[in-house]
Amino acid sequence: MKKLTLIFILFAGLAGYAQQDPLFSQYMFNKLTVNPGYAGSREVFSADMIYRNQWVGIPGAPKTLTLSMHAPLRNDHIGLGGYIYSDQIGPVVDQGALATYAYRVNLPKGRLSFGLQAGIKYYNVDWNMIFVEDPDFSFQGDQQNKITPDANFGIYYYSNHLYAGVSSKQLLQNEYGMVTVNGKKTYSKLLRHFYGIAGLAIPVSDNVIFRPSALVKYVKNAPWQLDLNASFLFGDLFWLGTTYRTNGDLVFLTEINIARKYRIGYSYDVNVKEMTHYNSGSHEIRLGIDLDLLKNRMYTPRYF
């Protein structure tokens, strides 16, 4: 448990300054995790669940579970959705639930969507999970938990063959927890995260589509992060791709479409820099479903 204690100490010291949002390698298949303007854009009821096990082999490494749902209304200009998550790093658990509203404007070749998410987050520390090997080392904590409101905003443009968007999360920047260690109080604060996303669908042949995409993320006091992805769709049924992330991660990902409604995705991250010596990579599993509840809106193939 020595590694777990070390990870927690690092987390406690950096919680107010580092990136606080969960990391997803398959964001391009469910952009509601980074941009609320995406709500309703698949033109059907769409549900997506992701489980991510990061840095396998390191005790206390992040584990994240999310569930999102969104759909357009009969009023073609409105999309609604919901997003819940649980993100655990050792003894620290961050949970939240947010509702999503998107207003969509029809343009000659696509749609421009303005999305807003609002909800609550809950932060908790289980001090019973923290152990130290040196009995002379005094480490005691008192976590004061509270429910914190939060909001996200995004602008998202999409057509049949391209998408682009910008968004900001954790707009309210509320304090969401106070930790007392050896009589010293430390407050954790949500920091605004900024995202930019873009992608294209380029026909290579009748049965192959090339889809490059990019995600850029910025938060104060942390380095910029850029994900560059190249994926191919074969026969409108099978996605295969790879991503390079500027922190040194190399990601291999795939998605299988079943009966035009069900989607199964998997990604594997490996760090090609220092972290590769301390873990055996990160795994991410995703399950999705599309249901045409409003009838006559479902179309295939879906590139985004």
N, C-alpha and C positions, 0 to 999 in steps of 0.2 A: 504493500500500500504506500510505499515511499513515493513512487511516481505520482500516485493519486494526490497525495498531500502537496507535492511540488506543483502539480498542475493547478490545484485549487488556489494556492498562494499566488501564483502568477495571474490567475483569473481575477482574484480579489483586487490585486494591484492595478489591473488594466481594464477592469469592467467599465469604468467611466470614460475610457479613451479609445478603446479598440473597436473593431467591427463587431456589432452585436447581433446582426441578422443571421439566421441559419444560412448555410451554403448549400446550393443545389446544382448538380452538374446537368440535370435534365430540364433546366428552366425553359429551354426552347419548345418543349412539348406542353408546358403549362405555365404561361407567363403571368397568371394571376398571382403567383408567389412574389413577383417583383413589380407588377404594374396593374392597378385596379381598373384601368381603362380597358383591359382585356375582357372584362365580363360581358358575356353574350356574344362575343365575336365568332364563336364556332357555329352560331345560328341554331343550336340545339341545346337541350339540357346536357351539360357535360360535368362529370364528376371525376376527380383525380385524387389518388392517394399515393403519397411518397413516404418511404422509410429509408433513412440514411444512417449507416453505421460508419463513422469516420475514424480514420487512423486505427484500424484493427490491430490489436496487440498492445496498445497503450491503455493501462487501467484509467478509467474515468474519462476516456475520450468522448467527444460529442456523439449523441444519438438523437435523431430528430424524426418525428412522425407528423405528417400534415394531411389534412383532408380539405379539399376545396370543391365547391359546386357553383355553377353559374349557368345562366340561360337568358335568352331574350324574352321579352314579353310580346303579347300580340301588338302592342304599340311598338312599332319597329324601331323607335328611337331610344328605347330603354332596355338596359340589361341589368339583371340583379344577380347577386351571388353571396357566398359566405366562405369564410376561411378560418380554420382552427388548426392549432399546432401545439406540439409539446417538444421542447428542446432541452436535453439534459446533458450537462457537463459535470461529471463526477457527482458531488452532492448538491449541485446547483440545478434547479429546474425552472425553466421559463416557459409559461403557458399563456395562450391567448386565443381569443375568438373575435373575429371582425366581420361585419356585414359590408357588402359592396353594392354601390349604385353607380351605373355608368349611363351617361347621356350621349347618344350617337348621332352624328350629323352625316347625311349622305352627300358624297362628293361625286363628280363625274366618273372617276375610276376607282373609287374606294370609299372608305368611311373613316371619319375622325371621331374618336371617342374620348370623353372626359370622365374619369372615374374617381370615386372617393370611397375610401374604406374607413370605418370607424368602429371601435370596440374597446375591449379591455385586455389588460395583461396582468398576469400574476407571477410573482417571483418568490422562490422559496429555497432555503438552504437546509439540508439535513446534516447537522453537525455530528450526528452519531456515526456518519460514514467516514469521518476524518480520524486517521490514526497516525501516530508518530512513533518512531523507533527509539528515540532518546527520551527516557522518562524525566529527564531534567528540563526538557523543553516545554515551556508553558504555552499552550495554544488553546484558547477558549474563545468561543464566539457567541454572539447574541444577535440573531437576525430578526429584524422587525419587518414583517411582511405586510404588504398592502396591495389592494387592487388599484391599478393605474389605468386611466383612459389613454387611448392612443388614436392616431389618425394617419392615413396615407393618401396621397394624391398622385394621379398619373394621367398623361395624355398619350393616346395610342392611335396610330394610323395603320390601316391595313387594306390590302386589296387581294386579288387572287394570287399574286406572284411576289408580293413584298410586304414587309411590315417595318415600322420604326416607332419608337416611343421613348419618353422621358418620364421619370417619376421620382418622388421623394417620399420616404417612409419615416415614421416616428416624428411627425411634424411638431407635436406638442413638447417634446424634449423634457418630459416629466421625470422627477426622481422616482425610482421604483423600488428602492430598498436601502436599508441602513444596516451596516455590519459593525459590531463593536468587538474589537480584538485587543485584549490586554488594556482595556479602558479607553482605547482610541476609536472614535467613530468615523466611519467612512461611508459616504453616500454614493450610490450608483445612479447614473443619469443616462436616460435614453438620448442618443445623439441622432440627428438627422442623417439619413443615408440617401445618397443620390444615385440613380441608375439611368443608364442609357442602353437601349436594345435596338438591334436592326437585323434584318435577314432578307434573303432573296431566294426564289425558287427558279432555277434555270434548267430548262429541258436539255438533256444531253442526247436522248434518243426517245423513241416511242415508249420505252419501258423504264427509263432511268431519268431521275430528276436530281440535280445537284443543288444543295441548299447550304450556302455559307451563312453564318450568323455570328454576331458579336454581342457581348455584354460587358459594359464598363461600370464599375462601382467605386464610389468615393464616399468617405466619411472623414470628418476632421480628426487629425492626429493619427491617421493610419495611411499607409501607402495606397495609391490607386491600384485597382485590380482589374485586369482585362482578361476576358475569356474569348478566344477565337476558335470557332467550330467549323468543321467541314463535314457535311453529312450527305449521304446518297439515299434516295428512295428507289427501290426496285419493285417494279410491277404494282405500284400503289399499295403494297402490303408490308414491305420490310425496309426499315431504316437501319443504316449502318454508318457510324461516324466517329470522329475523334476531335478532341478539344485540347488546346494548350492554354494553360492559365499562368499568368505572369509570376505567381508565387512559386512556380516550379512544378506544378501538377500537370501530368499528362493523363487525359481521360479517354477511355474507350467506351462507346455507348451504342445501344441498339434498341429498336422498338419493333414489335410485331403487331400488325393490325389483323384482328380476327373478325370475320363476318361484317366488316365495315363499321362495327360498333364498339368492339372491345380492343383495348390497347394494353400491351404488356411491355414495359421498358426496363432496361437494366444498364447501369454504368459502373465502371471500375476506375478509380483514380489511383495513380501511382505518382509519388513525388520523386522527381529526378535529381533533387538537391539533397540537403542535409537530412530531411525527415525520412528519407528512404531507409536509413539505418535503424530506425526506432519503431517502425510499424510495417504492416504487410498490406497497406493500401486502404482505400475506402470503397464501400459498396453502397449502391443506391438502387432500390427496387421501386417500380412505379406501376400502378394499376389504374386504368382509365376506362370510362364508358361514355358513349354518346347515345342519347335517346331523342328521337324526333317527336316530342310531346305535342308540338303545335301542328305537326303534319306538313308535308310539302316543302319543308325548309332544308331538309337534309340533302347534301350534295357531296359527291366524292370526285376526285381525291381531295384530301385536306392537307395542305402543306404547312399550315400554321395552327 
